[in-house]
Amino acid sequence: MTAMKWFFSFLKKYRGRMIFAMFLVTIVSLIAIVNPRISGIVVDDIIKGGDHSKLPIMMVVMIVTTLLRAVLKYWFLLIFETSSQGMLYSLRDYVYRRLMAQDFDFFNRNRTGDLMSRMTGDMDAIRHFVAFVTYGIYENSLLFIIALVMIFIADYRLALCMIAVMPITIWATYRQLREVKPAFHNIRKRFSSLNTFVQENVSGNRVVKAFAKEDYETQKFNRENDGYRDSELRATDIWKKYVPIFEFMANVLTVILYLVGGIMVVKKQMTIGTLVTISGYLWMLNNPLRMAGWLANDYQRFVTSVEKIYSTVIVEPRIFSPENAITKKRFEGEIEFSHVSYRANDEMILKDINFHIKPGETIGIIGATGSGKTTLMNLLNRFYDVTDGEIKIDGIKLKDLDLYSIRNNIGLAMQDVFLFSDTVEGNIAYGRPDCTFEEVVAAAKIADAHDFIMKMPEGYDTIVGERGVGLSGGQKQRISLARALLKEPSIIILDDTTSAVDMETEAQIQKELKALDGKHTVFIIAHRISSIKEADQILVLDNGRIVETGRHQELLDKKGYYYTVFHHQYGDFEEIMETTRKAGANIG
């Protein structure tokens, strides 16, 4: 399917209405011949001929046709506008659904600003085409043809003189369309780049201010702004070449009319009434010539926008539910990784990962930054697909399961916490918007968030601001944790969720999480050993491999990687505490 066929598929629903509107445009254009014809009759028969009895009838006809044209034009304008808005609604909904269906890899490869420009500027160019350009091209073409026919009927000699400008107009329109297309492609590219830059800097304004880089970012913005301005000016240079040609051709018609027509009237080859009639048709020739350049620009802008949007939505997601996918309302929580490897951009991220988790177990995952901890959980969520090996949940291959079933059964508190511009309650209840307020409070208490929420100005009704602005890192993490827990999933993934909280708060959260034992399979990704030391199983990752596995004490006894990390964090603290405890026991 081509981009244009794809676009016109959204207009099928409005085809009947738009055909009727085009019919009204035709009627309005045809009625336009009445008043000039009456003007000629008034001059020849009433003013020169002295037959004043016709004047009232002529005036009534002119008033009626003028009113009728106004009413019909209002009608078809309303149809085109409502059809364009309805089409745009369907188109925007489709594009947004396509974006929501895309996988992580798609958003890694496409900038947010580019996607935003597809949903804003490009959409508006399409709406403008449907609401104005479609009937504008048809109406102006029809007016031009009708005017030529009527002038031929009035006097074919004058019509032949006027038609002489058409080849130049057609040539100029063709040349403009060819030249303006790459210019509009460059405009959309520059607009997307500017959009991306502004979006990133507004989102990251705190970093900019923290590093006192306002002037530096302003200079970068000016370069982006200059690039967009220059692309618009280059397109304007094309218009400057061709729009004056159209304007000149329109004025040439006036010169031809009054020069040639005036000579013919003087020589008694044409009546003044006929000249007045043809003069009345002149605007029907001039207006299309003047509009030709602008309509050509709008059409090319529309084509460019459709191609840009289509190139975005035509991309098929690499992660999708298989045919006859297995759907489960709730998993038991048994998980198995069998010889799993994952490669991205020719770099091996995970290598031959093997482990088996029983339902209800708590699994700790620790390792250096970049060792593959988060990637491991991304594969479990099927945000990406494994390169080799397979993952099973409850003995079923992950790729055989319905994507919604997988992700609906997993409560994920991400490392990079994202909160919506909503109330605290709305953010916590995001996974279960139909839950009760009491359930929201219960989840907040488990995440140790209830106390600080109640200290906020409006408690759970407090608007947290975009991306959680106004909350500390620890507060955002605890709201994110509450959001994951409220889903009551069979599998919970906590990706470094307590890194920004103090040790006392972390201990409280760990205490609350222990109460969940047996109800959920819990993965805890952490850098602090205090977060995972009570886990049923601890996986130690290094350079994409599991180098150690076992319980806390077992791993300490191995005196390997885990032992080294433990002593870097605690030194000999626990050994001292154990010695003190034994000494106290001996004294007793």
N, C-alpha and C positions, 0 to 999 in steps of 0.2 A: 504493500500500500504506500502510495506517495504521501507527502506531507499535505498536499492540497485535498486529496481524497479523504484523508483522515479528518481534516478540518470540516469539510462539507458534510461529513457524516453527522456532525452535531447540529447542522442546519435542517436535517430531514424533518425533524419534529415541527419546524416552523415553515416548511416549504409552502404549504397551502396558504398560510397567512401572508407570506412574502410575495407569492404570486398574485394574490388579491391586491396587495399594496402596490405592486408593479402595474396592475391594471388601473388603479387609481392614478398613478403617476402618468400613465398613458392618457387617461381622460383629461387630467389637468393640463398636460402638454398640448393636447388637441384643442382644448377650450382657448388656449393662448392665441389661436389664430383669429378669434372672433373680434376682439377689440380693434386690432389694426385694420381689419377689413371694414368695420363700421366707421372708423376714422376716415378712411378713404371715401366712403359713401357720403359722410357728412360734408366733406370738402366739395366733392363733385356735384352732389344732388341738392344739398341744402344751402351751403354757402354760395357756390357759384350758380347752381340751378334755381335757387330760390324756392324750393319745395319744402317749406317749414313744417308741414304736417307730419313729416317722418321723424322730426327731432325728438319728440317725447318717447316714441317707441324705441328709437336708437339708444336714448339715454337709459331707459329701463333695461334694455338688453345688456348694455355695458355694465350697469350696476349689478344685475343678476349674475352675469358670468364672472364678475370680479368676486362677488361673495361666494359663489359656488366654487371657484378655484381656491379661495382661502379655506373654506370648510373641508374640501377634499384633501388639500395639502396638509392641513392639521391632522386629518385622519390618517393619511399614509405615514406622516412623520411619527405619529404615536405608535403605529404598528411596527415600524422599523426600530424605534427605540426600545419598545417592550420586547420585541423579538431578540434584539441584540443583548439585552440584559438577561433574558432567559437562556439564550445560547451561552453567554459568558458564564452564567451560574453553573450550567452543566459542564462546560469545559473546565472551569476552575476546580469543580468538584472532582472531575475525572483525573486531572493532573495531580491534585493533592493526594488522591487515593493511590495513584501510581507512585508518588514520592514516599508515602507511608509504607508501601509494599516493598520498597527497595531495601537492600541489605547494607551492612556496615561498609562494605567495600565501595559501594556507590557513593556514599557520603564522604568517604575518604578521598575519592577522586574528584568530587565536585564541590566547589566553594559555595558557602552559604549565600553570599551576595549574588552569585550567578543564578542560583535557584530562586532567590527572592525577585530578581529582575524578570524572570519568566512569569512569575505570579502577579507582577505589577505592570511594568512598562509594556511588556510584550502583550499581555492580556488586554491592556487598554487600546493598543494599536489594532488589535483584532476587533474589539467592540466598535471602535470608530469606523472600521471598514464596513461592518454589517449595518451600523446605524446610519451612515452617511454616504460612504464611497460607493456602495452597491447601487443605490438609487441615483446618486450623483452622476455616475458614469452613464447609466441608462437614460436619465432625464436629459442630460446635456446632449447626448448623441441623438436622442429623439427630437429635441428642440431644433438641433442643427438640420436634421433631415427634413423635418416639417417646414422649417423656414425656407430651405432651398426649394422644396416642392412648391410652396406658395409663391415664392418669388418667380419661379419658372412659369407658374400659371399667370402671374401678373404681367411679367415681361421677360421672356427667355433670354433676350440679349443682355440685359442687366445681370441676370442670374449667371450667365456664362462668364461674365467679367468677375463676379464675386467668387465663383468656384475656383478661380485661378490660384487662390491662396492655399487651397487644401493640400497640395503636394508638399509644400514647405512645412505646413503644420504637422502632417503625418511624419515627415522625416525628423522634425525636431522632437516629437513625442517619442519616437523609436530610439533616437540617440540618447535622450534623457533617461529612459528606462534602462538602457544598457549601462550607462555610466553611474547611475545612482544606486544600483544594487550593491556593488562592493562597498560603496560609501556607507550605506545603511548597516551592512554587516559589521563594519568597523565601529559605527556608532553604538550598536548593541554590545559589542565586545568591550568598548571603553566604559559604557554605562554599567555593565556587570562588574567590571574591575573597580570602578568608583564605589559602587554599592557595597562590594565586599570589604573595601578598605574602611569605609565609614562604619559598617556593622562591627568589624573587628575592633576598631578603636573605641567605639562607644561602649562595647562590652568590656574591653580591657582598659577602661579609663583610669582605674585605680593603679594599675601597673605603670601607666604613662606618668601619672602624678607622682608615684613613689620614686620613680627614677628621674623626675624633673625633665621629662622629654617632650613637653608640650610644643616647644619650638621645632624640634626635630620632626615630630609627627605632623605639624602644620606644614612644614616644607614638603614632606612626602605627600600630604593631601593636595598641596598646590600642584605637584607634578601630575597626580592623577586627574585633578580638576582641569589642568591645562590640556592633558591628553584628550579628555572628553570634549572640552571646548573646541580644540583644534579639529577633532573629527566632525563635529557639527559644522564648523566653518568650512571644512573641505566639501561637505555636502552642500552647503550654501553656495559655494563657488560654482557648483554644477547648476544650481537653480539660477544663479546670476547669468549664466550663459544662455539658458533656454527660456526662462520666464519672460524676459524682454522681447524675445522673438514672438511668443504668443500674444503679448500685449501689442506689439507692433502690427501683427497680422490683423488683430481685432480693429485697430484704428485704421488700417489700410481699407478695410471694408467700408468704413464711414466715408473715407475720401472717395472711394470708387462710387459709392451710392450718390453722393451729392455732386461729384464732378460729372460722371457719365449721365446720371439721372437728370441733373440740372440741364445739361446740354440737350438731352432728349426732350425735356419739357419745353425748352426754348424753341426747339425745332418742331414742336407740335407732334412729336413721335410718341409722347406719353402725357397723360393728364397729371395735374398736380395731385389729384386724389390717389392715383396709383403710386406716385412717389411717396405720399404720406403713408400709404398702406405698407409699402416696402420698407420705409423708415421704421414703421412699427414692428416689423419682423427683424429689424437689424439687431436688436438686443438678443434675439434668439440665435443669431450667428455669433455675435461678439462674446456673449457669456461663456458658451462652450469653449471658444478659443482661449479666453482668459483662464478658464478653469482647467484646461488640459494639463498644464504643467503641475498644478497642485494635486490634481487627482492622480496623476502618474506617480508623484512622490508618495502620496498616501497609500496607493496600491503597492508600491515596492516596499514601503515600510511594513505593510501588512504581510506580504510574502516572506520577508525576512523574519518577522516575529513568529509566524507559523512554523517556519523551518527550524528556528531555535527551540521552540517548545517541543516540536515533534522529535527532534534529535535527543531531547531529554527523556521523554516518555517512552520512546521506542526501546530504550535499554531494558532488557529483561533481567530481573533479579536472579542472581546465581543460587540463592538460598530460597527454596520454596517447598511446599508440602507435596509429597508424591501423590500420584493417583491412587485411590483406595487407601489413603493414609489411615493409620490406626489412631483412633481417638480414645483417650482415657480421661475420665473426669478427675480422678485423683490417682497419683502414683503411690506405690509403697515406699519408694525411695532407695531401692537397690541400684547401685551404679557400678559399671565396669568399663574401664579403659583397657583395650587390648591392642598392644603394639601401635599406639597412636603417635603419628608424626604430623607436623604441620610446617609448611614452607610458605613464606610470603616474600614476594619480590626477590626471588632467587636466594633468600636467606632462610636457613633452617632455624625455626623458632623452638620447636619441640621435637624430641627424638626418642622414639620407642618408649612411650609412656605406658606403664602397666600398673593397675591397682584395682582392687575390688572393695566396694563399700557396702556394708549391710544396712538395711533400713534402720533409721533412728540413730545412727552413729554420728559423732561429731569429728570432723576431720580438719586438722590444722595444716596449712600450707605455708611454708617459709622459704625464703631464698633471697639472693641479692637482687637489686633492681635490674630488670631486663632478663631475669632467669626464666620467665614464661609463666608466672603464677596467674596473672590475669588472663592471659591467652588460654590457659587450661580451662578456666571457667567460661570464657567466650565460646569455646568449642562445645562445652556442655549445654549452653543456651542455644547452640547452633546459630550464633551470630556469624560464624565462619564454619566451613566444612573441613574435616580432616583431610590431609594429603594422603596418608596411609593409615591402615588399621581401622578400628571401628569402636564406637561408643555404644553402650547398651544401658537402657533404663528399664528396670524390672524385667530384664532378659530380652527386651525388644530393641532392635537396632534403632539408633536415633534417627536415621534417615527414613525409616519406615513410619515414624510417628508424625502426627499432625503438628505443625509448628505452633499453632495456638495452644494445643494441649501441653506441649513442652514448656512454653514460656508462662502459661497460666499456672503451672504447677511449681514454678520457681520464683521465690522471692529474692530479689537482687538489690543489695545496697551497694551501689557502685563506688569505685575509688574517687572518681570525679563527680561530686554530688551536684545534681541539678535540681533546683526547686523552681516551681512555676510561680508566676505573679498571681498568687491566690492566697487565701487564708491558710493558716497553719493547719486547720482541720481539713481543708480541701487538699492540701499536699499530702497529708498522712493517709487520707481516704482515697487517694488517686487510683489505687488498684481495686478498691471495692467501694465505689461511690454510693452504693445503696446501704452501706453499713450504718449501724446506730452510732450516736455520739458516744455512748458508753464504751463501745468497742474501740473507738478512736482513742479515748482516754486510757483504756487498758493497754493498748499497744504503746502509747507514749510512756506509760509507767514502766513497762518492760525495758524500753530504750532509755530510761532515766531522763526523759525529756519533759515530763509533766510539770515538774517544779518550775523550771525556767519559763515554760510556756505560760503558766499562771501568773508570772511576774510581768508579762508583757502588757501593754496598755489595754488591749481588748482580748487577752487570753487566746483561746483557740480561734477567735474571729479576727485576729491580727493579720493584716496583709503583709506578707514577708518581703515583697518587692521582687524585682526581676532577678532571677538566679539566686534568690536568697540574700539579696543585699540587705545589710543591717544585722545579719546574724553572724556569730563567730563560726569558725570552722568546725568546732566541736558541736555547736548547736545544730548546724546543718547536717552533720553526720548522724546525730541522734534522731532528727526528724526523718532522715533517709532510712535509718534502721527501723523506725516505727512504721514507715510506709511499707517496707518489705515484710515485716511481721504481721501486719494487719491482713494481708492476703490469706493468711493461714495456709501457706503452701506446703507441699510435702518435702520440698527441697529449699533450703535457705542458703544463700551465698552472701557472705559479708566480706567485701573486698577492702581490706584495710580500713574498716569502718570506725575503729576507735583510735586511730593514729593521732587525732587532734584533741582527744579528751585527756584529762588528767588521770593519774593512776587510781585515785579513789573512785572516780566515776566509772572507769573501766572495770574495776573490781565489782561495782554494783551491777553493771550491765552483764558481766560474766555470771554473776549469781542468778540474775533473772533468766538468762539463757539456759542455765542448767535445768531450770524447771521445765524446759521444753523437751528434755531428753526423752527419746522413745516416740515422740510425736512427729518429729521432723528429722531429716538428714541435713546436717548443718556443715557447711564449708566455711572455715574462717581463714582468710588470707591476711597475713600480718607480717610486720617486721619485728614487733616486740614479742619475745617469747612468753611474756606474761599473758598474752592474748590467747595462746594455743596450748599452754602446758598441761591443761586438764583434758585435752582432746583424746578421743579413743584411738586415734591414729594420726600421726604427723608425717607429712610428706615433705622432704627437703629437696628443693630444686636447685640445680646449679648448671648454668649454660644449657638450659633446655632439657635436662635429664633429671630423673629422680635418683639422687645419689644415696639417700638414706630414707628409711621408713621405720616407724615404730612408735612406742609411747615415749613420754618425756624422759623417764628414768633410763629406759633402754637406749635411747639415743645418747644420753650423757655417758652411759657406760661404754659406748662404742668409741668415745673420744675422737670423733670425726668433725665434720663441718658444723653440725648442730652444737656440739660441745664447745667449739671455738666461738660461735656466735653467742652462746650463753655466757661464757666468761668475758666476752667483750662488753656485754650488757650489764652483768651482775658482778663481775670479778669473783672473789671468793666469798661473797656475801652469804650464800646459802650454806657453804661449808662452815662458816663461822657460826651461823645460827644453829646448825646441827650440833656443833661442838658445845655451844652454850647450853642447848637443850639437854644434851647428855650429861654435862657437868652438873646442871641443876638436878637432874634425876639422881645422880650419885650422892649429892649432898642430902637430898631427901632420904 
